[in-house]
């Protein structure tokens, strides 16, 4: 089913190339399929289209952690924490901080 969801999200993104939700969905689907590098690319694209999409930072860091790239994951979490704080998303900030605390 994951591949079908990827195709659906790609078609949706063709209609609205700047749609951060579709980009985030593609990242999540690639992550579920075990395509960590592709997931990271799509999390980056999500952040490029909406830098306040705080959970993209969180899940990008999770993907990096799975790949054993702990230092990169921590750097992403720090950037995400800064964005979450700046945009007033206290729930995301708390989750990001908790994950950062686990990594460091």
FENWOQUI-V105301 format. One record per backbone hydrogen bond with DSSP energy under -1.0 kcal/mol. NH is the residue of the N-H (numbers start at 1). CO is the residue of the C=O. If there is no record, write none. Layout:
nh=NH co=CO
nh=NH co=CO
This chain:
nh=5 co=1
nh=6 co=2
nh=7 co=3
nh=8 co=4
nh=9 co=5
nh=10 co=6
nh=11 co=7
nh=12 co=8
nh=13 co=9
nh=14 co=10
nh=15 co=11
nh=16 co=12
nh=19 co=16
nh=23 co=19
nh=24 co=20
nh=25 co=21
nh=26 co=22
nh=27 co=23
nh=28 co=24
nh=29 co=25
nh=30 co=26
nh=31 co=27
nh=32 co=28
nh=33 co=29
nh=34 co=31
nh=35 co=30
nh=36 co=34
nh=39 co=35
nh=40 co=36
nh=41 co=37
nh=42 co=38
nh=43 co=39
nh=44 co=40
nh=45 co=41
nh=46 co=42
nh=47 co=43
nh=48 co=44
nh=49 co=45
nh=50 co=46
nh=53 co=50
nh=54 co=52
nh=56 co=53
nh=58 co=54
nh=59 co=55
nh=60 co=56
nh=61 co=57
nh=62 co=58
nh=63 co=59
nh=64 co=60
nh=65 co=61
nh=66 co=62
nh=67 co=63
nh=68 co=65
nh=69 co=64
nh=70 co=68
nh=73 co=69
nh=74 co=70
nh=75 co=71
nh=76 co=72
nh=77 co=73
nh=78 co=74
nh=79 co=75
nh=80 co=76
nh=81 co=77
nh=82 co=78
nh=83 co=79
nh=84 co=80
nh=85 co=81
nh=86 co=82
nh=87 co=83
nh=89 co=84
nh=90 co=88
nh=93 co=89
nh=94 co=90
nh=95 co=91
nh=96 co=92
nh=97 co=93
nh=98 co=94
nh=99 co=95
nh=100 co=96
nh=101 co=97
nh=102 co=98
nh=103 co=99
nh=104 co=100
